[in-house]
Amino acid sequence: MKQLFLVVLFLGIYTISFGQDTLQIQKDTIPVIPTPNEPYIHFPTKDYSFGTIKMGKATSQVYEFTNTGKKTLKIRAVQTGCDCTTVIWEKTSVEPGQKGKITVVYSPKPNQIGEQKKNILVISNAVNKEERLYLKGTVEP
């Protein structure tokens, strides 16, 4: 009886250990790869530091992107986290191999003194449907 218990215990531990390794391997080996028939939005730079600016001064950054996929790319929306950040982009389609741009303007509010980090969500019809852009820096009074 004691031997049967040890065998069952050993098999249980082995099964649990093996199952966890399998799940980890599957999780780590699923890359997002553009398929030949879909658009893919590529931003060479997603992070921008505006350094230090004074309160009341706006700063802007242009984020360029390329459609590296095989179908027409359409930006569906560009969302910001607060009304201190606005975006400007051409609401046109971007053909495969072509470039586009999104301009982000940050105008700090009086309560935004010190380190700031704003994120911008780009939603498109690409394989990578959502991409985040970041704008950061320091605001001085």
Secondary structure, 3 states (H helix, E strand, C coil): CHHHHHHHHHHHHHHHHHHHHHHHHHHHCCCCCCCCCCCCEECCCCEEEEEEEECCCCEEEEEEEEECCCCCECEEEEEECCCCEEEEECCCCECCCCEEEEEEEECCCCCCCEEEEEEEEEEECCCCCEEEEEEEEEEEC
